[in-house]
Amino acid sequence: AAGECGGGGGSGAAAATAALELGPRSPLDGVGELLGIGSAELQQALCTRTMQAPGEGVIRMANGVPAAVQSRDALARHLYHAIFGHVVEKTNRSIGFRDNALFCGVLDIFGFEFFATNTFEQLCINFTNELLQQFFNSFIFENETALYRAEGISWNELDFPNNATIVDLLQKSPNGIFPMLDEECFVIGGTSGSWHRKLVRMHENHSRFAQALTEKEVFVVYHFAGPVTYSAAAFLEKNRDRLSPDMLKCLNESAWPFLADRFAGRSEERDEHRRSFGSTAPPEEMMTTSPSKVKRAQRATVSTEFRQQLQSLMGQIRTTTPHFVRCIKPNKFCSPYVDPAASPPVPLFDRPSVAEQLAYQGVLEAIRVARAGYPVRFLHADFLADFRCLAWGPELQSELQAAAQLASSGESSPSGGDADMSCAALAAAAAAVRALLEAPEVEALVQEDGGPGFAFGKRRLFLKQGAFGALKAAQSRLRHSSATRLQASRRRAVAWRLARARFGALVALQACARGLAARRAVAASQRLRAAEVVVAGLRMLAARRRLRKFLIIASAVQSWVRMRQCREPFVRAKKATLSLQAWWRVWKHRQRVCRLPLLVLQLQTWWRGLRGRRAATSRRLALLRLRRALRLLLRARSRRLARLHWRAEVLEAYRRPHGAGAIAGAASMPAPSEALLLQEYHFLEKDYEWRVAQVERLRAQVETMRAKVERATNGGLLYNLGLA
């Protein structure tokens, strides 16, 4: 709707309304129905604006296409903000949130953003990350300061990194990026290009700011995670986010109480959930409110509210005890392995993506903060237990061993009556650590270019990363050589034990071999005797099989000879039997053929007689029914004629005057009344209708009988037998 209602000039609201042609069900109608606002009022608020003209009162002018689009987008953002604030308020009430109560909160933020095209939203998110990183640095700095003071160690605060210059570049007034953006939003004729040029002139020599010479309206900010290139286009439009007074008035007049309440000023406790930045006071209110209030309402922007909310959030975070959790996504496919079906599966780990996430989430910066100063800390007893192996002299080794035993006994019972023993153990451990550090071989390891790479505290020993690395390397070399000697000794013992085991095994193998050879000789003789028995049995079995085959052959020959002797009489008897059967079948067929005409003639005679009798019976029955029907018709006709004759006489008597005489024989009868005559007439009419219905029913029965007679006559044998 906003794209079609643009018009630039002097025809006013009528031109803007005429330019908007909506269909039978436009999106504007749907939005107006959802918001409880008429589509005409919503169209007028989006496409026009009111102005206070001196001497002319309030006039209405049409918005151009860009202004209408900005008004539409601002309405969508304000609606989202109002509903989101309401949801947060209801959620806090439902869970019983109290402002002064202890709470455990979770701040979930994606981290540093760097896309192909970065604009106002990315700058706000990266500014948030800068403040959180500054808070993280200060938190680590405070913890480190407290620990160093407790241990009585002096240290240089400049060792810790600080991103205050980046934060000042972004938010410090009046020359910060955000303050200059807010100022440009209220400059008449201000654009994103003019703001970019002012920004470049102001910060061209800043160490954290640079101008992209190859692209137009582009600048670079060097964040803690790396440089980010921002496009200055649309910065001002996104920062203004204006909602016109006409739109605010339209929303206040909504028929939906929920929406009207969100944008009404009746409740002070909802002001923090209502979005008021970017809105200018209505003309009638501008004439009555004070100049300071009008100025404050007009100079509110998105970045102003964003920084205020961010400062409020940081103030609340500073009152808590924070814990930092960094979530790293190992790959963009959300898969644990390259091929889960492989054995063993190979983890899918995208190193460039992980390194980029570590940088953009501030993990590398956090590591650099942690490594500034003395990042490695040991309790005296722990350092003594880990690195006393580096001492060479036997006397120093004995002293360190005794101190370590005393420290371990003191740590096992540090309370009650053993408090003196615990203090003595700590003192002994500290003295042993000093002696170990003063040993030439250890002192050479912990020395750095600027002096010693360690600091001796009351209960802990602080080491720089270089000194700790040198100690761990020496410890690893010593352990490697010791492990090599232990492995050699162990391998010698294992080899000697293995040689003895092999000699015993060799003797046992020889005894087993001799026993096996003797058992094999005995088994061979037993197999020879068993083979002779098996051969005798096989010969007997072969003789029996030959005898059985001879008997079978002899029996088969005898059977064949006997069969040949009986076959010829059987063939002659079978041939004679077949000849007799053929003659008998021929005789039976001739008898059947000779009797067939006689049987057919008898069947035809019977069938014709049956059909004639049935036809005669049907004709007699039809004739009787017809006669009965005719008699009934004649009787009905005679009765009808009699009734008609009588009706005519009655009507004639009724029409004739009473004084002129009547029908013969009616002089002595009293004249019937008119009601009686009408009653008689109606009775006769009903009787006539009934008799007519009877005649029609009889005629239908006669027709049905005639049809049955015709079907019986023409239906044939199957119909008369009831088979058709």
C-alpha positions in Angstrom: 0.0 0.0 0.0 2.8 2.4 0.8 4.4 1.8 -2.5 1.3 2.9 -4.4 0.3 5.9 -2.3 3.3 8.0 -3.2 2.7 11.4 -4.6 4.8 14.4 -4.3 3.0 17.5 -4.2 0.3 20.0 -4.0 -2.8 18.1 -4.7 -2.8 16.9 -1.0 -4.8 14.1 0.5 -7.1 13.8 -2.5 -4.3 13.1 -4.9 -2.8 10.5 -2.6 -6.1 8.8 -2.1 -6.9 8.8 -5.8 -3.5 7.2 -6.5 -4.3 4.2 -4.4 -6.4 1.6 -6.1 -7.2 -1.4 -4.0 -8.7 -4.6 -5.0 -11.8 -6.3 -3.4 -9.6 -7.6 -0.5 -6.3 -5.8 -0.3 -3.5 -6.3 2.3 -4.5 -3.0 3.8 -8.0 -4.3 4.6 -6.5 -7.3 6.3 -4.0 -5.3 8.4 -6.8 -2.8 9.4 -9.0 -5.7 10.5 -6.3 -7.2 12.6 -5.4 -3.9 14.2 -9.0 -2.8 14.8 -8.5 0.2 12.5 -10.5 1.2 9.4 -8.6 0.7 6.2 -9.4 4.3 5.2 -7.9 5.7 8.4 -4.8 3.4 8.1 -4.3 4.4 4.5 -4.6 8.1 5.5 -2.1 7.7 8.3 0.4 5.9 6.0 0.1 8.1 2.9 -0.5 11.5 4.4 0.9 13.7 7.1 -0.5 16.7 9.0 1.3 20.0 9.5 0.7 23.2 11.4 0.8 26.2 9.1 0.9 29.7 10.6 -2.4 31.4 10.1 -4.0 28.4 8.3 -4.3 25.8 11.0 -3.6 22.1 10.4 -3.2 21.1 6.8 -2.7 17.6 5.4 -0.1 16.7 2.8 0.7 13.6 0.8 3.8 11.5 1.6 6.2 10.4 -1.1 6.9 6.8 -1.8 10.1 6.7 0.4 8.3 8.4 3.3 5.3 6.1 3.0 7.6 3.0 3.0 9.5 4.3 6.1 6.2 4.9 7.9 5.1 1.3 7.0 8.4 -0.2 8.2 8.3 1.9 11.4 4.8 0.8 12.2 5.9 -2.9 11.8 8.9 -2.4 14.1 6.8 -0.5 16.7 4.2 -3.2 16.7 6.8 -5.9 17.2 8.5 -3.9 20.0 5.2 -3.3 21.8 4.1 -7.0 21.7 7.6 -8.2 22.7 7.6 -5.9 25.7 4.2 -7.1 26.7 5.3 -10.8 26.4 8.3 -10.1 28.6 6.2 -8.3 31.2 3.7 -11.1 31.3 6.4 -13.7 31.5 8.1 -12.0 34.4 4.8 -11.7 36.3 4.0 -15.4 35.6 7.3 -16.7 37.0 7.1 -14.4 40.0 10.0 -12.1 39.1 10.9 -9.5 41.7 13.3 -6.7 41.1 15.1 -6.9 44.4 15.3 -10.7 44.6 18.3 -12.9 43.8 18.3 -14.2 40.3 20.3 -16.3 37.9 20.2 -14.9 34.3 21.5 -16.1 31.0 22.8 -13.6 28.4 22.8 -15.4 25.0 24.6 -13.5 22.2 25.8 -14.8 18.9 29.1 -13.1 19.0 31.0 -11.0 16.5 29.4 -10.5 13.1 31.2 -10.0 9.8 29.3 -10.5 6.6 29.9 -9.6 3.0 27.8 -6.5 3.5 27.7 -5.0 7.0 25.4 -2.2 8.0 23.7 -0.6 11.0 22.6 -3.8 12.6 26.1 -5.4 12.5 27.6 -2.2 14.0 25.2 -2.4 16.9 25.9 -6.1 17.5 29.6 -5.6 17.3 29.4 -2.6 19.7 27.6 -4.9 22.2 30.5 -7.5 21.8 33.0 -4.7 22.4 31.3 -3.7 25.7 31.1 -7.3 26.8 34.7 -7.9 25.9 35.6 -4.7 27.9 33.7 -6.1 30.8 35.4 -9.4 30.4 38.8 -7.7 30.4 37.9 -5.7 33.5 36.6 -8.8 35.2 39.7 -10.7 34.6 41.8 -7.6 35.5 40.0 -7.3 38.9 40.4 -11.0 39.7 44.1 -10.9 38.8 44.6 -7.7 40.9 42.9 -9.3 43.9 45.0 -12.5 43.6 48.3 -10.6 43.2 47.5 -8.4 46.1 46.7 -11.4 48.3 50.0 -13.0 47.3 51.9 -9.8 47.8 53.2 -9.6 44.2 53.8 -6.4 42.3 52.9 -6.4 38.7 52.5 -4.0 35.7 48.9 -3.2 34.8 49.9 -2.2 31.3 50.4 -5.9 30.5 46.6 -6.3 30.2 45.0 -5.4 26.9 42.3 -2.8 26.8 39.7 -2.0 24.0 38.7 1.3 25.5 39.8 3.2 22.3 37.4 1.2 20.2 34.5 1.8 22.7 35.3 5.5 22.8 35.4 5.6 19.0 31.9 4.1 18.8 30.0 5.9 21.7 32.0 8.8 23.1 30.2 12.1 22.7 30.3 14.2 20.7 32.7 12.7 18.1 31.8 9.0 18.4 30.3 7.2 15.5 26.9 6.8 17.2 26.7 10.4 18.5 27.6 11.8 15.1 25.0 9.5 13.5 22.3 10.8 15.9 23.3 14.4 15.2 23.1 13.8 11.4 19.6 12.4 11.8 18.3 15.8 12.9 20.3 17.9 10.4 18.1 19.4 7.7 19.0 17.6 4.5 21.3 15.2 6.3 22.1 11.9 4.4 24.2 8.9 4.9 26.8 10.2 2.5 27.2 13.5 4.4 27.5 11.6 7.7 30.1 9.3 6.1 32.1 12.3 4.9 32.0 13.9 8.4 33.0 10.7 10.0 36.0 10.3 7.7 37.2 13.9 8.3 36.8 13.5 12.1 38.5 10.1 12.5 40.9 9.8 9.5 43.9 9.7 11.9 42.3 7.3 14.4 44.2 4.0 14.9 41.0 2.0 14.9 39.3 3.7 12.0 40.0 3.7 8.2 38.4 4.6 5.0 37.9 2.1 2.1 39.3 3.9 -0.9 38.0 1.5 -3.5 34.3 1.7 -2.5 31.9 4.6 -2.0 30.4 5.3 1.5 32.4 2.5 3.2 34.5 2.7 6.3 36.5 0.2 8.4 36.5 -0.3 12.1 39.2 -2.3 13.7 37.4 -4.3 16.4 39.1 -6.6 19.0 38.4 -9.6 16.7 39.6 -8.0 13.6 38.7 -5.3 11.0 35.1 -5.0 9.7 34.0 -3.1 6.6 30.7 -1.2 7.0 28.5 0.3 4.3 27.2 3.7 5.4 24.1 3.4 3.1 20.7 3.5 4.9 22.3 4.2 8.3 20.2 7.3 8.8 17.0 5.7 7.7 17.5 2.8 10.0 18.5 5.0 12.9 15.5 7.4 12.6 12.7 4.8 12.7 10.0 7.5 12.8 6.4 6.9 13.7 4.2 9.9 12.6 1.8 11.6 15.0 -1.1 10.6 12.7 -0.2 7.0 13.0 0.1 7.2 16.8 -3.3 8.9 16.9 -4.7 6.2 14.6 -3.3 3.4 16.9 -4.7 5.1 20.0 -8.2 5.0 18.4 -8.0 1.3 17.7 -11.1 -0.8 18.5 -8.8 -3.4 19.9 -8.2 -2.5 23.6 -5.0 -4.4 23.8 -3.4 -2.4 20.9 -4.8 0.9 22.1 -3.4 0.2 25.6 0.0 -0.5 24.1 0.2 2.9 22.4 -1.7 5.0 25.0 0.0 7.2 27.6 -2.5 6.4 30.4 -0.2 4.0 32.4 3.2 5.2 33.5 4.4 1.7 34.4 4.2 0.7 30.7 6.3 3.5 29.4 9.4 1.4 29.5 7.7 -1.2 27.3 6.4 1.4 24.8 8.6 2.4 22.0 8.7 6.2 21.9 11.9 7.0 20.0 11.7 8.4 16.5 8.2 9.9 17.1 7.5 13.6 16.8 4.9 15.3 18.9 1.5 16.0 17.2 0.9 19.6 16.0 -1.7 20.3 18.6 0.7 19.0 21.4 3.6 21.0 19.9 1.6 24.2 20.6 1.0 23.3 24.2 4.1 21.4 25.4 7.3 23.0 26.5 10.2 23.3 24.0 12.4 21.0 26.1 9.9 18.2 25.9 9.5 18.6 22.2 13.2 18.6 21.7 13.7 15.5 23.8 11.0 13.6 21.9 12.3 14.7 18.6 16.0 13.7 19.3 15.3 10.1 20.3 16.8 7.5 17.8 17.3 3.8 17.6 21.0 4.0 18.5 20.1 6.2 21.5 17.7 3.8 22.9 19.9 0.9 22.0 22.9 2.4 24.0 20.6 3.2 26.9 19.3 -0.3 27.1 22.8 -1.7 26.7 24.2 0.5 29.5 21.3 -0.7 31.7 22.1 -4.3 30.8 25.8 -3.8 31.6 24.9 -2.1 34.9 22.9 -5.1 35.9 25.6 -7.5 34.8 28.2 -5.6 36.9 26.1 -6.3 40.0 26.3 -10.1 39.4 29.0 -12.8 39.6 29.5 -13.7 35.9 30.5 -17.0 34.4 31.5 -17.1 30.7 30.6 -20.0 28.4 31.8 -19.9 24.8 30.0 -22.2 22.3 32.0 -23.3 19.3 30.4 -25.0 16.3 32.9 -27.6 14.9 31.4 -27.6 11.4 28.6 -26.1 9.4 27.0 -29.4 8.6 26.0 -30.2 12.2 27.5 -33.6 11.9 29.9 -35.3 14.4 31.7 -37.4 11.8 32.8 -37.2 8.2 31.3 -40.7 7.5 29.4 -42.2 10.5 29.4 -45.6 8.8 33.2 -45.7 8.6 35.2 -47.7 11.2 36.6 -46.0 13.1 34.6 -42.7 12.3 36.7 -39.6 11.7 35.5 -36.5 13.5 34.4 -33.7 11.2 36.4 -30.6 12.4 36.5 -27.5 10.2 39.7 -25.8 11.5 39.3 -22.5 9.6 35.7 -22.1 10.8 36.7 -22.9 14.4 39.6 -20.5 14.3 37.3 -17.8 12.9 34.8 -18.4 15.7 37.5 -18.3 18.4 38.6 -14.9 17.1 35.1 -13.4 16.6 33.9 -14.6 20.0 36.9 -13.1 21.8 38.4 -16.4 22.9 41.8 -15.6 21.5 41.6 -12.1 23.1 40.7 -13.8 26.4 43.7 -16.1 26.1 45.9 -13.1 25.4 44.5 -11.4 28.5 45.1 -14.5 30.6 48.6 -14.9 29.3 49.5 -11.3 30.2 51.4 -11.2 33.5 51.9 -14.5 35.2 49.3 -16.9 33.7 50.7 -20.1 35.4 50.2 -20.5 39.1 51.2 -23.3 41.5 50.8 -23.9 45.2 54.2 -24.3 46.7 53.6 -28.0 47.5 52.3 -28.7 44.0 55.3 -27.0 42.4 57.6 -28.9 44.6 55.9 -32.2 43.8 56.0 -31.6 40.0 59.5 -30.1 39.5 61.7 -31.3 42.3 63.0 -34.0 39.9 64.9 -31.2 38.1 67.4 -30.9 41.0 70.6 -32.7 40.4 72.5 -32.9 43.7 71.7 -35.8 46.1 71.8 -33.5 49.1 69.3 -31.1 47.5 67.2 -34.1 46.4 67.0 -35.3 50.0 66.1 -31.9 51.4 63.3 -31.6 48.8 62.1 -35.1 49.5 61.8 -34.3 53.2 60.1 -30.9 52.6 57.6 -32.6 50.3 56.8 -35.3 52.9 56.4 -32.6 55.6 54.1 -30.5 53.3 51.9 -33.5 52.5 51.6 -34.4 56.2 50.7 -30.8 57.0 48.1 -30.6 54.3 46.4 -33.8 55.5 45.7 -32.3 59.0 45.6 -28.5 58.7 43.0 -27.8 61.5 42.8 -28.2 65.3 45.9 -28.9 67.2 47.9 -29.4 64.0 47.8 -25.7 63.0 51.4 -25.2 63.9 52.4 -28.3 61.9 50.4 -26.8 58.9 52.2 -23.5 59.1 55.5 -25.4 59.5 54.7 -27.4 56.4 53.9 -24.3 54.4 57.1 -22.7 55.5 59.1 -25.8 54.7 57.5 -26.0 51.2 58.2 -22.3 50.5 61.9 -22.8 51.6 62.2 -25.9 49.5 60.7 -24.1 46.5 63.2 -21.2 46.9 66.1 -23.7 47.2 64.9 -25.4 44.1 64.6 -22.1 42.2 68.1 -21.1 43.3 69.6 -24.3 42.0 71.7 -23.5 38.9 70.1 -26.0 36.6 66.6 -24.6 37.5 67.6 -20.9 37.7 68.9 -21.1 34.2 65.5 -22.3 33.0 63.3 -19.6 34.7 65.4 -16.6 33.6 64.1 -14.5 30.8 65.4 -11.5 28.9 63.9 -8.9 31.2 64.7 -10.7 34.5 63.2 -13.7 36.4 60.2 -15.3 34.8 58.5 -16.0 38.1 57.1 -14.3 41.1 57.2 -15.8 44.6 53.9 -15.4 46.5 52.8 -16.2 50.0 51.2 -19.5 49.1 51.7 -19.7 45.3 54.4 -19.5 42.8 53.6 -17.4 39.7 55.3 -18.2 36.4 55.3 -16.6 33.0 54.5 -18.6 30.0 58.1 -18.8 28.8 59.5 -19.9 32.1 56.7 -22.5 32.5 57.4 -23.8 29.0 61.1 -24.2 29.8 60.4 -26.0 33.1 57.9 -28.3 31.4 60.3 -29.0 28.5 63.1 -29.9 31.0 60.7 -32.0 33.0 59.6 -33.8 29.8 63.2 -34.5 28.8 64.1 -35.8 32.3 61.0 -38.0 32.4 61.7 -39.2 28.9 65.3 -40.3 29.8 64.0 -41.8 33.1 61.3 -43.6 31.3 63.8 -44.9 28.8 66.0 -46.3 31.6 63.0 -47.9 33.3 61.9 -49.4 30.0 65.4 -50.8 29.4 65.4 -52.4 32.9 62.0 -53.7 32.5 62.7 -55.1 29.1 65.9 -56.9 30.4 63.8 -58.5 33.2 61.1 -59.5 30.8 63.7 -61.0 28.3 65.4 -63.0 31.1 62.1 -64.3 32.3 61.1 -65.1 28.8 64.4 -67.0 28.1 63.8 -69.2 31.2 60.3 -69.8 30.2 61.5 -70.8 26.7 64.0 -73.3 28.0 61.4 -75.0 30.2 59.0 -75.0 27.4 61.6 -76.6 25.1 62.2 -79.5 27.5 58.5 -80.0 27.8 58.1 -79.9 24.0 60.8 -82.6 23.6 59.1 -84.9 26.1 55.7 -84.3 24.4 57.3 -85.1 21.0 58.7 -88.4 22.2 55.5 -89.5 23.8 53.6 -88.5 20.7 55.9 -90.7 18.5 55.4 -93.7 20.7 51.7 -93.3 20.7 51.7 -92.9 17.0 53.6 -96.3 16.6 51.1 -98.1 18.8 48.2 -96.5 16.9 49.7 -97.7 13.6 49.9 -101.3 14.7 46.3 -101.1 16.0 45.2 -99.7 12.7 46.9 -102.6 10.8 45.1 -105.3 12.8 41.8 -103.4 12.4 42.4 -103.1 8.6 42.7 -106.9 8.3 39.4 -107.4 10.1 37.8 -104.8 7.8 39.1 -106.5 4.7 37.6 -109.9 5.7 34.3 -108.3 6.4 34.3 -106.5 3.1 35.0 -109.7 1.2 32.1 -111.5 2.9 29.8 -108.5 2.1 30.8 -108.6 -1.5 30.1 -112.3 -1.8 26.6 -111.8 -0.2 25.9 -109.0 -2.7 26.8 -111.2 -5.7 24.6 -114.1 -4.4 21.7 -111.7 -3.9 22.0 -110.3 -7.5 22.1 -113.9 -8.9 18.9 -114.8 -7.1 17.2 -111.7 -8.4 18.2 -112.4 -12.0 17.0 -116.1 -11.8 13.6 -115.0 -10.4 13.2 -112.4 -13.2 14.0 -115.1 -15.9 11.5 -117.5 -14.4 8.8 -114.7 -14.3 9.4 -113.8 -18.0 9.1 -117.4 -19.2 5.9 -118.0 -17.3 4.5 -114.7 -18.6 5.2 -115.7 -22.2 3.4 -119.0 -21.6 0.2 -117.2 -20.4 0.2 -114.2 -22.8 -1.2 -115.9 -25.9 -4.4 -117.3 -24.3 -4.9 -113.9 -22.6 -4.6 -112.0 -25.9 -7.2 -114.3 -27.7 -9.7 -114.0 -24.8 -9.3 -110.2 -24.8 -9.9 -110.0 -28.6 -13.0 -112.1 -28.4 -14.3 -110.0 -25.5 -13.8 -106.7 -27.5 -15.7 -108.2 -30.5 -18.6 -109.2 -28.3 -18.7 -105.7 -26.7 -18.8 -104.0 -30.1 -21.7 -106.2 -31.3 -23.7 -105.5 -28.1 -23.2 -101.8 -28.4 -24.3 -101.8 -32.0 -27.5 -103.7 -31.2 -28.4 -101.4 -28.3 -27.9 -98.4 -30.6 -30.2 -99.8 -33.3 -32.9 -100.6 -30.7 -32.6 -97.0 -29.4 -32.8 -95.5 -32.9 -35.9 -97.6 -33.8 -37.8 -96.6 -30.7 -36.9 -92.9 -31.0 -39.7 -91.9 -33.6 -42.3 -93.6 -31.5 -41.1 -91.8 -28.3 -41.0 -88.5 -30.1 -44.5 -89.0 -31.4 -45.8 -89.9 -27.9 -44.0 -86.8 -26.4 -45.5 -84.5 -29.1 -49.0 -86.0 -28.6 -48.8 -85.4 -24.8 -47.4 -81.9 -25.2 -50.1 -80.9 -27.7 -52.8 -82.3 -25.5 -51.5 -80.5 -22.5 -51.2 -77.2 -24.4 -54.7 -77.6 -25.8 -56.2 -78.3 -22.4 -54.5 -75.4 -20.9 -55.5 -73.1 -23.7 -59.2 -74.3 -23.4 -59.1 -73.8 -19.7 -57.6 -70.3 -20.0 -60.2 -69.3 -22.6 -63.1 -70.6 -20.5 -61.7 -68.7 -17.5 -61.2 -65.6 -19.5 -64.7 -65.9 -21.0 -66.2 -66.4 -17.5 -64.3 -63.4 -16.2 -65.4 -61.3 -19.2 -69.0 -62.3 -18.8 -68.8 -61.5 -15.1 -67.2 -58.1 -15.8 -69.9 -57.4 -18.5 -72.7 -58.3 -16.1 -71.1 -56.0 -13.5 -70.8 -53.2 -16.1 -74.4 -53.7 -17.2 -75.6 -53.6 -13.7 -73.6 -50.5 -13.0 -74.9 -48.9 -16.2 -78.5 -49.7 -15.4 -78.0 -48.3 -11.8 -76.3 -45.3 -13.3 -79.2 -44.7 -15.7 -81.7 -45.2 -13.0 -79.8 -42.8 -10.7 -79.6 -40.2 -13.5 -83.3 -40.6 -14.3 -84.2 -40.2 -10.6 -81.8 -37.3 -10.3 -83.4 -35.6 -13.2 -86.8 -36.1 -11.7 -85.6 -34.8 -8.4 -84.1 -31.7 -10.0 -87.2 -31.2 -12.0 -89.3 -31.4 -8.9 -87.0 -29.0 -7.1 -87.1 -26.5 -10.0 -90.9 -26.7 -10.4 -92.9 -24.2 -8.3 -94.7 -25.7 -5.3 -98.1 -24.2 -6.2 -98.2 -25.4 -9.8 -98.3 -29.1 -9.2 -95.7 -31.7 -9.1 -94.9 -35.1 -10.3 -97.7 -37.6 -10.5 -98.2 -39.2 -7.1 -96.4 -36.4 -5.4 -99.4 -34.2 -4.5 -100.0 -35.9 -1.3 -96.2 -35.9 -0.3 -94.8 -33.0 1.7 -92.4 -30.8 -0.2 -88.7 -31.6 0.9 -86.7 -28.8 2.4 -83.7 -27.3 0.6 -81.1 -28.6 3.1 -82.5 -32.1 2.8 -82.3 -32.0 -1.0 -78.7 -30.7 -0.9 -77.7 -33.4 1.6 -79.3 -36.0 -0.7 -77.6 -34.5 -3.7 -74.1 -34.7 -2.0 -74.8 -38.3 -1.0 -75.7 -39.2 -4.6 -72.5 -37.5 -5.8 -70.3 -39.5 -3.5 -72.1 -42.8 -4.4 -71.6 -42.0 -8.1 -67.8 -41.4 -7.6 -67.4 -44.7 -5.7 -69.3 -46.6 -8.4 -67.1 -45.0 -11.1 -64.0 -46.1 -9.2 -65.4 -49.7 -9.0 -65.9 -49.7 -12.7 -62.4 -48.5 -13.4 -61.0 -51.2 -11.1 -63.0 -53.9 -12.8 -61.9 -52.7 -16.2 -58.2 -52.9 -15.0 -58.8 -56.5 -13.8 -60.3 -57.4 -17.2 -57.3 -56.0 -19.0 -54.9 -57.9 -16.7 -56.8 -61.2 -17.4 -56.7 -60.6 -21.1 -52.9 -60.0 -21.0 -52.4 -63.2 -19.0 -54.5 -65.2 -21.4 -52.5 -63.9 -24.3 -49.2 -64.7 -22.6 -50.5 -68.3 -21.8 -51.5 -68.7 -25.4 -48.3 -67.5 -26.9 -45.8 -68.5 -24.1 -45.3 -72.1 -25.0 -44.5 -75.2 -22.9 -41.9 -73.6 -20.6 -44.3 -70.7 -19.7 -47.2 -73.1 -19.0 -44.9 -75.4 -16.9 -43.8 -72.3 -14.8 -40.2 -72.5 -16.1 -40.1 -69.2 -18.0 
